[in-house]
Amino acid sequence: MPTKAHAVFWDMDGTLIDTEDLHFEVIRDWCAEYGYTLTEEGNKELIAKTMPEKWSILASRLNDEASEEKFRRDCEDWYIERLTADKGLERSIKIVHEVAKRGIVQACVSNGEHNVVKANVEILGLTDIFSFLVTGGNCDPGKPAPDPYLMAAKQAGFEPSECIAVEDSVVGMKAARAAGLILCGWPHYEGDYDVDYLLKTGDEFPFELLD
């Protein structure tokens, strides 16, 4: 079991902010303009994917006027226009502020588009706390590959084993585990997860590793 950590990396969607419904609404509305009806069931295969991955799934279902450039640009713009502060998950944000009091490096590591992640960070009031962002716009491949977390550890200046990752999804947990980070899983469903610390209320967060 690890004894010391010098950085904490946070996933965004589902961990710091609850925007799964907003992402679905934006992509559903965009697809409707190009001849495809995206259902909630169909949306399940898009969850936790990067925008290029989502496009590769949707492209063949859309009419000829659709393009990846339009898809990424419009969905980004529509998401930011519709984003509201009440989407934040206070249980996680509280821990971010507690970690900040200890002077620990923190960052966001997400598969989301850079401007979308940046907008989330801003509306949550975390801009001055997060030292940097690793996003789907500046790291390829994304999760579940270890690359985003390896990039974050390198940018923070620490070994992966000296960094904590907080993730809600299996995709993100796989990425953090493969990169060799200390893994805090905060899943939304009961299950058997390969994590170092299983968070349920937030009280289980390993603050002792930061002291």
Secondary structure, 3 states (H helix, E strand, C coil): CCCCCCEEEECCECCCECCHHHHHHHHHHHHHHCCCCCCHHHHCCCCCCCHHHHHHHHHHHCCCCCCHHHHHHHHHHHHHHHCCHHHECHHHHHHHHHHHHCCCEEEEECCCCHHHHHHHHHHCCCCCCEEEEECCCCCCCCCCCCHHHHHHHHHHCCCHHHEEEEECCHHHHHHHHHHCCEEEECCCCCCCCCCCEECCCCCCCCHHHCC
